[in-house]
Amino acid sequence: MNKSITDINENEFTAVEKLTSREKEFCRIFAETRDKRRAAFEAGYKILPNKSALKLLEKQKVRNYLDSILNKQEGFHGEVEAGFRRLAFGSSADAVKLLFSENLTDEQIESLDLFNVSDIKKPKGGGIEIKFFDRLKALEMLSAVSNEKSDGALPFYKALEKSVTDIEEDDI
């Protein structure tokens, strides 16, 4: 007897949707860094990590799991924090590849991760000049974002505490 999707109980459905530990690790790292190549490499996809990451992101079950992780994060603050984290700790390997490679195809250029690059110039004398974002500034901003996040609950807690105190004083 064939089962339709509505006939499958929750346990059977989650068994179909289960991810490998490497897929889960990829999702966790990607949600933290927003760097697909780094996430794939650190999750154990050492050979062609960029290609592996693209294949992983094509899988619906991986996207569903990743969405569930991202939904738990704090929206825009999570994006900002991930961006600063990527600037501060991101790889410059693709920029070096760009610097020393000749005649890259459009597809190869498109696949390069140049997130940390702030400026690329081709001086009149030849060669390529690549400038990177300031990692120390990114660390400072990351610290500020983290402090803002942790201090965010404190005013709410103080307001809640004050309202309880006000209510108790009114009862006296």
N, C-alpha and C positions, 0 to 999 in steps of 0.2 A: 504494500500500500504506500503510495507516494504522499508525503506530507507537504502541505502548503506552508508558507512562512507563518501563517496564523496558527497552524497546528503544532508548531515546534514550541515546546515549553522553554522557559527561561534558561534552565540548566544546559539543554542541548544547544541553544543559541549562543550562550557565552562560551561553550566549548569550541564552537566553530570560530568565534571571534578572538580566541586566545592568541596572544602574541608570544614570540620567543623572548627569552630574557635579553637577547641582544637588541631585538626590536623595541622592547620597553626601555632599555638603556638609551637607545638612540632618541626616543621620544623625550625622555627626561632631560638629556643633555641639550637637545634642540630647543625645548621649551625654555631652558635656562639661558642659552647663548644666542638663539636664533641663527646659528651658523651650521648649516646642513652638513658641510664637509667635515668640520671638526666633530660634530655629533656622531657621524658615521665612523670616523677614524677611531674615536675614543670608545665607541661601542663595539669595536672589534672588526670593522670592515676596513682592513688595512690596504687592500688592493683596490685602487680606483675608488676612493671614498666618496668623491663627488657623484660619480655615476651610481654608486650603491645608494646614496642618499636620495637621489631622484627616483630610483626604483622603489625605495621604501615609501616615499611620499606619494607614489602612485597607488599604493595599496589602501583600500578603503578602511580596513581594520586598523591600520597604523594611523591614518588621518583621524579616525574616530577616537582612538586612545589619546592622540596628541591634542585634539579638541577638548577632551575632558580635562587634561592637565592645564591647558591654557585658560579654560573657563574658570579654574580655581584661582588663577593668578589675578592680580589687581588691575586688569585692563591696561590703560595707558601707562601707568607707573611700571607695570611689568615690562612693557615694550621699551620704555626709556631706560630702565635698569639693564635690560638685555643688550640694548645698543651700546651703552657705556661699557658694559662688561666685554662686549665684543671688540670695542676700540682698545680697551686696556689690555686684553689678553689674547686678541686675535692673531692669527698667523700672517706673516708677510711673505710667505713662500710663493704665492701667485704673482706678487709684485716683482719678486726677484726673477721668476720665470719670464715675466713680460720684459724685464730689463735685458736679459741675456738671450732671449729667443729672437730669431729672425723669421720673417714671413709667416706669422701666425694666421690661420684662417679665421674668418668671422666667427665660426662656431667655437674655435678654441679661445678666442678673446672673450666671447660671451660667457664661457664657462669659468673664467677666472674670477676669483673672489677678491675684489679690490675694495672692500668695505673700509679698510684702514687707510686707504689712499685719499689724501685731500687734494692733490694737484699733480698733474702730469704735464710736462712741457718737453718740447723738442727744440733745443737751442739751435741757432743758426750754424754753429760749428759741428753739429752732428750729435748723435747719442740721444739719450732720454734722461730727463730729470724727474725723479719721483719724490714727492713730499708726502709724509705721513701725518696723520693726526697726532697730537701730543698725548702720549700714553699717561703721563703724570696728570695732565689736566682731566683726562677721562677718569682716572682713579679718584681724583678729588670730587668730580661730579657724581661718580658712583657712590662715594661715601656720603655726599650730600643727599642723594636720592634715598639711600638706605636709612639715613638719620631721619629724613622727613617721613618715611614710611613708619619707622618705629615710634616717632613722636606723635604720629597721627592719632593714636588711641588715647594718649594721655589727656588732651583737652576734653574728649568725650567722657573719659573716666572721671575727671574732676567735675565736670558739669553734672554727671549722674550722682556723684557723691554729694555735691552741693544741694541738689534737689531733694535727696533723702534727708539731709540735715534740715533743710527748710521745712519739709513735711513733719519731721519729728518736733521741731520748734513750734509749729502751728498746733500740734496735738497737745502741747503742754499747757 
